[in-house]
Structure formats: structure tokens, C-alpha cells
Amino acid sequence: MAKVVRSLIGKVEKDAAHKSVTVLVERRVKHPLLGKIVKKFKKYRAHDENNQYKAGDQVVIVECKPISKTKAWSVESLASKAA
């Protein structure tokens, strides 16, 4: 049986740390009572081996084994460059 790898698309918010980026992932969900579509945000710390992703870039992150206390995601590829 093949292992399912979770992946998310988000925007790089911070790239100050060495070999790490903070990625903001937005998702849209329906409010249970009001029925209105609302945005929910979550930040993930992701591993960036070559320090190649900068703030504003849209990236694809995948789940991996824990690298540190806060990092369990790795940047897989660039979705779109910052304008």
C-alpha cells in the first residue's frame, strides 16, 4: 500500500531563519451556523535546504518526518514567484 503524502500550497511569510521558512496556508470553510464562506489561516514552519524561497513566493509544502521541534514540513517546489 502506497503512503499518502499530505501537501499544501501557501505563501512564504518569513524567510529570516537559516534553512527555514514560515508558510501561511489559507483555507475556505463554510461557517456551521451562518453558512457563510470564511477564510481560516494557519502557519507552518517548513524546511528550505538551499534558502532559495523568499517572502511573497507561493510554494508547495509536503509533510515529512520531524526535523526540529517546530518543523515537520518541507518545501517541495515553487508555485509562483513573488511580484
C-alpha positions in Angstrom: 0.0 0.0 0.0 1.4 3.4 -1.0 2.0 6.0 1.6 -0.2 9.1 1.3 1.9 12.3 1.5 0.0 15.4 2.5 0.8 18.6 0.6 -0.4 22.2 1.0 0.0 25.4 -1.0 0.8 28.6 0.8 2.6 31.9 0.8 6.1 32.4 2.3 5.6 34.9 5.1 9.1 34.9 6.6 12.5 33.7 5.4 14.8 35.2 8.0 15.8 31.9 9.7 18.6 29.7 8.2 17.2 26.8 6.1 13.6 27.6 7.3 10.6 29.5 6.0 7.2 30.3 7.6 4.4 29.4 5.2 0.9 30.9 5.6 -1.8 28.5 4.3 -5.3 29.8 3.7 -8.4 27.6 3.5 -12.0 28.5 3.0 -14.7 26.7 5.0 -18.4 27.2 5.4 -19.4 28.6 8.8 -21.5 26.0 10.6 -24.3 28.4 11.8 -24.3 31.3 9.3 -23.5 29.3 6.2 -21.1 32.0 5.0 -17.7 31.1 3.5 -15.0 32.3 5.8 -11.2 32.2 5.5 -9.1 30.4 8.0 -5.3 30.7 8.2 -2.5 28.6 9.7 1.2 29.0 9.7 3.6 26.1 9.1 7.4 26.1 9.6 9.0 24.4 6.6 12.5 23.2 5.7 14.2 25.1 2.9 17.6 23.4 2.3 19.1 26.0 -0.1 17.5 29.2 1.3 16.1 29.8 -2.2 12.5 30.8 -1.3 11.8 34.5 -0.4 8.9 36.3 1.3 5.9 36.5 -1.0 6.6 33.3 -3.0 3.8 30.8 -3.4 5.2 27.3 -2.5 4.1 23.7 -2.2 5.0 22.1 1.1 4.9 18.4 1.9 4.7 16.6 5.3 7.9 14.9 6.3 9.5 13.4 9.4 10.1 15.9 12.2 13.3 17.9 11.5 13.1 20.0 14.7 10.7 20.9 17.5 8.5 23.1 15.1 9.4 21.8 11.6 7.7 18.7 10.2 7.1 20.1 6.7 9.5 20.6 3.7 9.2 22.9 0.7 8.8 20.8 -2.4 8.5 23.3 -5.2 7.8 26.9 -6.2 4.2 27.5 -7.4 4.7 31.2 -8.3 7.3 33.8 -7.7 6.7 37.0 -5.7 5.7 40.0 -7.7 
